Amino acid sequence: MNAAQTGRQGRGKHFLLFACMVLAPVLASAASVSVRVVDSQGNPVSGTVVELFGVEAAPQDHRYAVDQQQKQFVPHVSVIPSGASVWFPNSDDIRHHVYSFSPARRFELKLYSGTPADPVGFPDTGMVALGCNIHDGMVGFIYVSDAPRYQVSDNRGRVDFDRVSASGPVRLAVRHPWRNEQLPVTRSVSRRELETNTIIEMTINDLGPDPRNRRAQPDNPFIRKNPFAN
């Protein structure tokens, strides 16, 4: 073996060692992360948007839908990436008039049955409250997120993120559409929590009443100031 070949092999070994050193922090932190959201009494809180920042993005769906079933939006709370579009099928045997007057996205789908020909785009982040111009008890929410990983908590208040990879600081943010304060509750996630599959408990307070049980009252922030009302 000549000197040139020996040099190339040496450089190859050094490059491989360098690559392993760079990738090691990322691979070491790949784990499952579970979050449990509770209220001040320790009760599970469903419908909470849970976001992870500082992690590698996961594959995303490319078709999102919010159905209308028995005069309700299903799911009640959705989370989508910024720039996504949402279909609004109407599975009821009556017509609905869907709208939002939220700053993050204002739109209107006038009285219709079935599925509109086009979805609605959501280019900007933020909480979007959905209403029906005919049925005041129909209230739903779409949160438009710029986080690489996100989910909505189930009836146990739980979300489970699989194969979370991070090479630096990780931040957790939770927010609920019924919360009077719309700023998220946040905390940092330690390397130990990532590597030991710890269930992280987050407490969210100051939740208002379920808006689906409210009607068109002057103090109902989900119903008033409808710019599309007749």
Sequence and secondary structure as in RCSB ss.txt:
>XXXX:A:sequence
MNAAQTGRQGRGKHFLLFACMVLAPVLASAASVSVRVVDSQGNPVSGTVVELFGVEAAPQDHRYAVDQQQKQFVP
HVSVIPSGASVWFPNSDDIRHHVYSFSPARRFELKLYSGTPADPVGFPDTGMVALGCNIHDGMVGFIYVSDAPRY
QVSDNRGRVDFDRVSASGPVRLAVRHPWRNEQLPVTRSVSRRELETNTIIEMTINDLGPDPRNRRAQPDNPFIRK
NPFAN
>XXXX:A:secstr
  HHHHHHHHHHHHHHHHHHHHHHHHHHT EEEEEEEE TTS B  S EEEEESS      S EE EEETTEEES
SEEEEETTEEEE  B SSS EEEEEEETTEEEEEEEESB  SS EEE S EEEEEEESS TT EEEEEEE  SEE
EE  TTSEEEEEEE  SS EEEEEE TTBSS S EEEEE HHHHHTT EEEEE   B   GGG  S TT TTTSS
 TT  
